[in-house]
Amino acid sequence: MRSEEEIIKSKLSTYKPAFNEGDWQAMEKMLDNKKDKKPIFIWWKYGLAIGIISLFAMGVGAYMYANKTKNTNTLTQVDAINNSSVNNNINNKVNNTSSTIQSTNSEASMKVATNDIVQNKSKTLSNKETNTKNSVNNISASNKSTSNSLFSNKGNSSRNISTQIPTNTTINTLENIVQDNIRSMQRNEFISFAMSSIDKINQSTEERTVCNTITDFANVKDKKHISKIPLEFSLTAQASGVINLALYQNKVNLYIDQLSDAGVLGQVMIGKRFGLYTGISYVDRLSKRNVDSSLYNDVSYTNSVVKKDKIEGVAIPIGVTVSLYKQAYVQVYTKVGVNNIIPIRQTTVVEFNNDPIPPTAPTNTQQYGNTIVSSSLDNSFASNLYETSNKTASNNSFSKVYKTKPAEKYQAELQIALGLKAKMTKNLAFTFEPAYRLGIKNRSRTEHTHGITVSGGFVYTF
Amino acid sequence: MDKDIFEGCARGERLAQKKLYEKYYGKMMAVCMRYAHSRDEGATILNEGFFKVFNKISSFDIENGNVEAWMYRIMVNTSIDHYRQEVKQRNIKEFDTNLHSYDTDKSDVIADLSAEDIIDLIQQLPTAYRTVFNMYVMEGMTHKEIAEELQINEGTSKSNLFKAKAKMQELVKMKFSVNYKLLEK
C-alpha cells in the first residue's frame, strides 16, 4: 500500500489548480474587513476609557462638592438653630424673664426675681452645663484642624466676636451679637463664641439656655450625614425581557426579545432629588423572529428564515434620576437616559427548511440536507464575516450561523424607567426597575424596536 | 523578487498582496482542496490561510526562511483548525476503532487516475478520514503526532487511515465501473 500512497503523493505534489479571480476578490473583501475592524476596536476602547474617566471625574467632583457644601450646610444648620424650638425657648425665657422683671417694677425686686430663677434652676441645670462644656470641648478638638484650614480667616473674626461679649452679660446682649453675626459664623466660630459666652455669663438662667442651644447645635452638627452630599456608587446586574413592537415594512411584528445587561453603574446625587448616572456594561440583544427579510429573499433559499439575530456589545448609559418619593427605607424614582451601545459582534442564524419544490440552483451551490443554498447568501454576509458554521436543527431543516461584525458602529436606546429602591441594610438596597426602551439609533437592521423591560439590581451607597 | 513582494505585503500594499497570492495560489490551493470537501470550502480555507500569512508576514525572516514551507505549514494548520471547528459544530462521529481488511493491490488503478480525480476522491471521504489521510500520507506525520494534533487516540488515527483507504478503494471501484459501463455503451 505504501506504493499506492507514494503514487498519490507524487501525483498531488505537482498538482496546481489554476488561479481563480473570484477567490482573490473574496480575499480582498477579507482584507478590507480587517481594515474596518480596527476602528471598531478603537471605538470600543475609547468607549471604555470614556466610561471609566466619567465615573472617576464624577467621583472626584462629588467628593469636592461634598466638602464644599459641608461648610455651606453649616450656615444652614445655624439658620435652622436660629429658627429652632430651642432658640424659641431662648426668646421665651427672655420674654418670661423680662415679664418677671417688669412685674416686679423695682430694681430690688428684679434682683430677687432673678436670683429665685437662678436658684430654682441652677441645680437641675448644673449637670447639663458640665455636659455641654464637655461636648463643646470634644467637638472643638475633633474639628480643630479642619476648621482652621478651611476657615482660617473667619477664625479670626470669631475671636473678635467673642471679645465683644462683656463680662456678666445678659441673654439679650448675647442674642443681639448672635443675630448680628450668625450668618457669617461658621461652626468653629459658633463653638468659640459659645464657650466665651459660658465663661462670661455667670450663674444665670440664660447661661443654661445658651448651653442648651450649644448642645443642640453640637448634636445637629454631629450627625455627619446631614452635611454630606449623598454620593452613590451602585453595582447593578440586570437581566431583562422585553415585549417588542417591531415595525417592519409598516407591519407590526410582535415577538419576545431577550435583553441582558450586566455592568457597573455609578450615580451621584446632586441635592436630595436629582442625580446623574453613568457606567459601563456588557449588553446582549437577542431577537428571535420569523419575519421574511428582503436580505434573504433570493430564489435559491425561499424557505430560509432568520431565526435569531443577536447583537453583543458594550453600553455606556448616561442619564438623570429624579427622586419622586423618599422615606427611610423606600424610595421611588424615575430615570431618563440614553444607552449608548457600541456593537462588537452580530450573530445571525438562518434556518433552511425542507423545500417541497427544489429551488433553482445557481452556480457555486452547496447542498445542505435537502436544500440547495446559493453561495450568494454567504456573500451577503461575507463583507463583515468573522466566522460561519453549520448546525443541523432537525432532520428536515438546517441552520447556518453567521458571526459578523455589526453593520452599525453605534446604536442608542432611550430609556425611561420608574424605579423602586428598598433598603436592606444601611448601605445596601435592591432595585426593581420597569422601563420603556426605544431604539433611537440603528436598533437592528431595518427595524425600530421599542418595548417594555423589567430589570433589577443591587445598590451600594457609599 | 520575493523580497520586494514580501516587503510590499508587510506595508499592506494590495498589489504586492495580489502578486504573492497569485504566485502561491496553485500550490496552496492544492493543499487546501485536499482537506476540504468541496472546491468552495478549499477556497475558504485558502483565504483564511492567506489572511494569516498577510497578518504575520512582517515577522517572517525572508533572508533565512523558506517562504513556501512557511506558507504550506500555515495552510495545513488552517485546514486542521477548520476541521476542528467543524467537529465542534457538527459533532462528527465518524471515528471508528474497528479495523477492517481491504484489497491492497490497487496501486495500478490509482496510477491511472489524474490529480484532479484523486482530489475528487479525497474530497468525497468523510471529514475525519480525509483529515487523517492527508496528515499521514501527504504530511508524513506519525499516528502519534496525528493523535496529539486532533486530540484523538492513536488507535482511532490508525483506524481512520485504514477506513479512508478502504473508502478510497470503494470510490475508485465505483468510478471505474462507471467508466467501464460508459465504454461498454
Chai-1 contact restraints between the chains, C-beta under 6 A:
chainA,res_idxA,chainB,res_idxB,connection_type,confidence,min_distance_angstrom,max_distance_angstrom,comment,restraint_id
A,M1,B,T104,contact,1.0,0.0,6.0,A-B,restraint_1
A,S3,B,S107,contact,1.0,0.0,6.0,A-B,restraint_2
A,E4,B,S107,contact,1.0,0.0,6.0,A-B,restraint_3
A,E4,B,I110,contact,1.0,0.0,6.0,A-B,restraint_4
A,E5,B,V137,contact,1.0,0.0,6.0,A-B,restraint_5
A,I7,B,S107,contact,1.0,0.0,6.0,A-B,restraint_6
A,I7,B,I110,contact,1.0,0.0,6.0,A-B,restraint_7
A,I7,B,A111,contact,1.0,0.0,6.0,A-B,restraint_8
A,I8,B,I118,contact,1.0,0.0,6.0,A-B,restraint_9
A,K11,B,A115,contact,1.0,0.0,6.0,A-B,restraint_10
A,K11,B,I118,contact,1.0,0.0,6.0,A-B,restraint_11
A,L12,B,A115,contact,1.0,0.0,6.0,A-B,restraint_12
A,Y15,B,A30,contact,1.0,0.0,6.0,A-B,restraint_13
A,Y15,B,A115,contact,1.0,0.0,6.0,A-B,restraint_14
A,K16,B,G26,contact,1.0,0.0,6.0,A-B,restraint_15
A,K16,B,A30,contact,1.0,0.0,6.0,A-B,restraint_16
A,P17,B,G26,contact,1.0,0.0,6.0,A-B,restraint_17
A,P17,B,M29,contact,1.0,0.0,6.0,A-B,restraint_18
A,F19,B,E22,contact,1.0,0.0,6.0,A-B,restraint_19
A,F19,B,Y25,contact,1.0,0.0,6.0,A-B,restraint_20
A,D23,B,A43,contact,1.0,0.0,6.0,A-B,restraint_21
A,W24,B,Y21,contact,1.0,0.0,6.0,A-B,restraint_22
A,A26,B,N47,contact,1.0,0.0,6.0,A-B,restraint_23
A,M27,B,N47,contact,1.0,0.0,6.0,A-B,restraint_24
A,M27,B,F50,contact,1.0,0.0,6.0,A-B,restraint_25
A,M30,B,N47,contact,1.0,0.0,6.0,A-B,restraint_26
A,M30,B,F51,contact,1.0,0.0,6.0,A-B,restraint_27
A,S389,B,Q89,contact,1.0,0.0,6.0,A-B,restraint_28
